[in-house]
């Protein structure tokens, strides 16, 4: 890694927690500070962060579980390549099979408690971030992940919820859409979905979720 914009700010001494190291390396990957497919040198990262190699290895293990880095035998880690067009199509194909029917089921299962959770989640990200990098956009990405997971939880299918969680799709989609977020549009689409859910309108919820996923898919595919 070069010194310029890719250099990580040093964290204080030996009191650094693994979470802090993890967040800094993760931000670098998401901001393309470490390019897709590039090797991550543990010793170099530890030196730049002024920490031992242990929290760096712990952070990289967490990032490997998210599919953002992969282990190279006897050579450390490298960042994973960006999704291909086929992989994006496949991932959205899976989501379109699982999430619209789950939204319809969630609408039928709606309660006051679930409605309150959905309303609170919408309020957690009322407007799009102003920045176009990971530091600003990660708030919207985290909200997007939580909302979709919440809808799947309300639908009550644990297997679908677990399958969605394992894809870490929002992280990989963000890497593709870097510097081209469509935050306001995403939030408005979320409002339409949540409104249909709270009103118990299964057909409308399914339609809103389908359109939301198709718009997001087509926006990403345009990158290719």
ABEGO torsion letter per residue (X at the ends): XBABAABBBBBBEAABBAAAAAAAAAAAAAAGABBBGBBBBAAAAAAAAGBBAAAAAAAAAAAAAAGABBBBBGAEBBBBBBBBAAAAAAAAAAAAAAAAAAAAAAAAABBAAAAAAAAAAAAABABBBABABAAAAAAAAAAAAAAAAAAAAAAGBAAAAAAAAAAGAAAAAAAAABGABBAAAAAAAAAAAAAAAAAGBAAAAAAAAAAAAAAAAAAAAAAX
